[in-house]
Amino acid sequence: MTVSSDLWQSNLDLAHACLKHPFVQGIADGTLSKKRFAYYVGQDAFFLGAFARAYSVAAAKAFDWDGFATFHSLAGSVLEELRLHEGYAAQWGVDLLSIRSTPATRRYTDFLMATAWGSDIGVTATAMVPCLRLYSFLGYSLAENGIPDHLYGEWIRTYSSAEFLQLAEKLERLVDRYGAATTMLQETYRYAMLCERDFFQAAWDVESGSSSN
């Protein structure tokens, strides 16, 4: 097994917990409230801004041209994903320029930026890859019986696509190239997966008033 596949297999419990989460299941069947999804879109856009910056820091620290070029191209893919969020934001009346991060988002983005600045590129890639691999897994799982025709069908289409899977695989190859099977990598990957789960929970809690703003 590769380093990245071993890390993913070790965290399948959290991947399945995310898949079964009521927020994700609400996307699956189209019943998720617009308020929850609008909150998620705003926070995810804020998160993706930090994600793109982390890629850029990793690119600058890469000691070989291929690594630099790969991190740079992955940063460009995040900008494409942000355009999708701009479309959602316009549809649901979310002003992305006025979004302020909430605690679950800030914990995740602070972790990513601290890792990007303070760790080597193998650890940085490991902190970032759970997001891509998890979303590809969720998209594929939700699209298994076809893309549903409801409000969130485009979300499922995006993350179940072969193009998105290729992004996850590209980042996993960076983990395999620059990372090693260490306790630090295992803890870094696990923490990112926990942040993903908590991100969904925060979006779910917003309608009950339990999410902090």
Rosetta blueprint (number, residue, H / E / L):
1 M L
2 T L
3 V H
4 S H
5 S H
6 D H
7 L H
8 W H
9 Q H
10 S H
11 N L
12 L H
13 D H
14 L H
15 A H
16 H H
17 A H
18 C H
19 L H
20 K H
21 H L
22 P H
23 F H
24 V H
25 Q H
26 G H
27 I H
28 A H
29 D H
30 G L
31 T L
32 L L
33 S L
34 K H
35 K H
36 R H
37 F H
38 A H
39 Y H
40 Y H
41 V H
42 G H
43 Q H
44 D H
45 A H
46 F H
47 F H
48 L H
49 G H
50 A H
51 F H
52 A H
53 R H
54 A H
55 Y H
56 S H
57 V H
58 A H
59 A H
60 A H
61 K H
62 A L
63 F L
64 D L
65 W H
66 D H
67 G H
68 F H
69 A H
70 T H
71 F H
72 H H
73 S H
74 L H
75 A H
76 G H
77 S H
78 V H
79 L H
80 E H
81 E H
82 L H
83 R H
84 L H
85 H H
86 E H
87 G H
88 Y H
89 A H
90 A H
91 Q H
92 W H
93 G L
94 V L
95 D L
96 L H
97 L H
98 S H
99 I L
100 R L
101 S L
102 T L
103 P H
104 A H
105 T H
106 R H
107 R H
108 Y H
109 T H
110 D H
111 F H
112 L H
113 M H
114 A H
115 T H
116 A H
117 W H
118 G H
119 S L
120 D L
121 I H
122 G H
123 V H
124 T H
125 A H
126 T H
127 A H
128 M H
129 V H
130 P H
131 C H
132 L H
133 R H
134 L H
135 Y H
136 S H
137 F H
138 L H
139 G H
140 Y H
141 S H
142 L H
143 A L
144 E L
145 N L
146 G L
147 I L
148 P L
149 D L
150 H L
151 L L
152 Y L
153 G H
154 E H
155 W H
156 I H
157 R H
158 T H
159 Y H
160 S L
161 S L
162 A H
163 E H
164 F H
165 L H
166 Q H
167 L H
168 A H
169 E H
170 K H
171 L H
172 E H
173 R H
174 L H
175 V H
176 D H
177 R H
178 Y H
179 G L
180 A L
181 A L
182 T L
183 T H
184 M H
185 L H
186 Q H
187 E H
188 T H
189 Y H
190 R H
191 Y H
192 A H
193 M H
194 L H
195 C H
196 E H
197 R H
198 D H
199 F H
200 F H
201 Q H
202 A H
203 A H
204 W H
205 D H
206 V H
207 E H
208 S H
209 G L
210 S L
211 S L
212 S L
213 N L
